[in-house]
Amino acid sequence: MNLSIRCLFILATFQLAFTTTGLSQSPDGDTSLTLDIQLRVRSEWREGYKVATDTETKGDLLTVQRSRIGLTGKWKSFDYKLGAQDVRTFGNPSGATQGTVGVSEAWWAGNLTSGMRLKVGRQEIKFDNERIVGAVNWSNPGRFLDGIRWDRQAEDPKKGNSTVAVTWDELNETRRFMVYHRAMVGENNKLTFLYFDQFSETERSAITTGFTTRFRLGEKTWIATEAYVQSASDPAATPFDLRSYSEDMLIADIGLNGTGGHRWQAGLDLLSENFSPFLGTNHRHYGWMDQFYVGTPQTDGLTDIRLRHMGPLNFSPLGEDVSWGATVHHFRAKAMGDLLGNELDLWITGKKDGALTWHVGFSVLDATEKHIERQGDVPESRWSDAAGRIHHWGWVSLNFTPSFNLK
C-alpha cells in the first residue's frame, strides 16, 4: 500500500472514531448479529462460451459452485460484516476440482452526522445498472473492492444521495477514485452522474465520466439514456488533441410495462473504439455468451441492438413465483459497421419459500467470420468453419440463501 493510501486510511479511521464518539449512544442491547449463508450450484454445458470455436473443439460439461458464509452485525452506531467464500469448479469424473477459498467481504461502517456514512474495508460497490461499476454477482467469485467509501443521503429523497469512494488493488497496482450522485427530477424521473478515474501500473488507465437519465412517459412507458466519455493518455497524441484519445459510449432504451406483469424493452448501445467498461457487469448487457467485453479484449467498438421481454409464467406446473424472459441481440461493429453476430438468451426462474431460487437458461450465438477474425483465437483457415457453427451455452442453477438472526 503506497503512502498516500496509508494516510487516507488512517485519517478516515480517526475521523470515524472521533465523529461517532460524539453521537448519542444507542441503548444497551441495541445490537444485532445475523448469519447469512449461500450455497449456489450451477451445472453448465459450454460449446463456444466466451470465445467462438471451430467444430474440432469439443464442448464442456461442468459444475461450478459458490459457498458463502457471512456475519453481519450492529453495535451502537457501528455496523460490520465479515464474509468468506469457497469458489470451486468440478469438471472431472474423478471428482478433482479447481477452487479458491478466501475472504469476500470484511468491512466496518459508522453513521455520521447529517446523513453521512463511512465504510472501510473490502466491500461491494455498484452504481446504477452496473454498466460502468458493478459487483458481477452472476460470476462465481463476484467482485469486491478494497477501500474507503463515503455516502451522504439527503433528508429529502428528491435531493438524492452522493458517494465518494477510493479503492486500491495492490496485486495489479491499480487505484480507483469514484464520485457518484443520484437525484430525482419530479416524482418519477431520475438523473445520475458518475466520475471514475482508474490509474494502474499494469492495466489500462483512463478517466470515465458520464450521466444517466430515466423519465416516465405516462403510466406504462419510460425512456432512459446513458452517455459516457472515456479519456486516456496516449503517448502518440499531440498536446491538447483530445480526439486522439477520447472514446464514448451512448445508450438509449425505451420500455413498456404491460398488463399481467409483462414488460418489454428495446435498446441501442453504441461504443466507440477502445472504450472499456472496466468494472462493468458486461454479461448483463452484451449477451450471456460473453463474446463481447468478457471473452476477449475489445479493440474496435461495438453496436448492440436489443429487444427484451420478461413476464410471469402463470400456467407453469413448477408452482407460483415463476417467470420467464428472452433477449435478442444484434451485434455489429462500431457505428453500425460489419455484422458480428446475432444472439438469443432464454431463461426461466422461480422462488420457493423465500430462501431458495432456481434458474434455467440457454443462449445461442450465430457469429460471422468478421467476429471470428477479430477475436483472433481461430486460425484463418478455420474461420468459415467456426462461423458456420451455432455456439451455445446452457445451465441449471440452484441458489439457497438462508439467514438466521443470532442476536
Buried (B, 14 or more C-beta within 10 A) or exposed (E): EEEEBEEBBEEBBEBBEEBBEEEEEEEEEEBEBBBBBBBBBBBBBBBBBBBBBBEEBEBEEBBBBBBBBBBBBBEBBBBBBBBBBBBBBBBEEEEEEEBEEEEBBBBBBBBBEEEBBBBBBBBBBBBBBBBBBBBBBBBBEBBBBBBBBBBBBEEEEEEBBBBBBBBBBEEEEBBBBBBBBBBBEEEEEBBBBBBBBBBBEEBBBBBBBBBBBBBBEEEEEBEBEBBBBBBBEEEEBEEEEEEEBBBBBBBBBBBBEEEEEEBBBBBBBBBBBBBBBBBBBBBBBBBBBBBBBBBBEBEEBBBBBBEBBBBBBEEBEEEEBBBBBEBBBBBBBBEEEBBBBBBBBBBBBBBBEEEBBBBBBBBBBBBBBBBBBBBEBBEEEBBEBBBEBEBBBBBBBBBBBEEEEEE
